[in-house]
Amino acid sequence: MNIQLLEELGFIKEDGFDTSDNDTPDFYYYVLDIGAVCLITNDSDDAEENGWYVELFEGDIRFTDIEELKNLIDILNRNLKPT
């Protein structure tokens, strides 16, 4: 999994800060919200060591395979309730 694939899937880059008195981001990560489901990556510091992965926010499910992640995103998008 890489940044280009995450961005192609619609993930948005978010900056992270270790301290509130810092104007320069210390790390970054990616998020994608589909309805009430939030998918979030590990942060850039961790990704340097372990590669990128995606988790359900505050959940126990992790995706490391891009095809499985694409399938999940497709299923979620096809089943959104009309607004």
C-alpha positions, 0 to 999 in steps of 0.5 A, a space after each residue: 500500500 502506498 500514498 498514491 493508492 490511498 489518494 486515488 481511493 479518496 483518502 485525505 492527508 491530515 497533519 499531526 502535531 506532537 505539541 500544540 506550540 508547533 506550527 510545523 507538522 510532526 507527522 501526517 496520516 490519511 483519512 476517508 469518511 464514508 457515511 459514519 465509517 471512518 477509515 484511518 491510516 497509521 501515521 507517517 512515522 510508523 509507515 516508514 518502519 512498517 509500511 502503510 495500513 488502514 484501520 477502522 477508526 477506533 476499531 480492531 480491523 486492519 487492512 494491509 491488502 489494497 484489493 481488500 480495502 478497495 472492496 470494502 470502500 466499494 461496498 460501503 459506497 454502494 450501500 450508503 443511505 440516500 440523503 
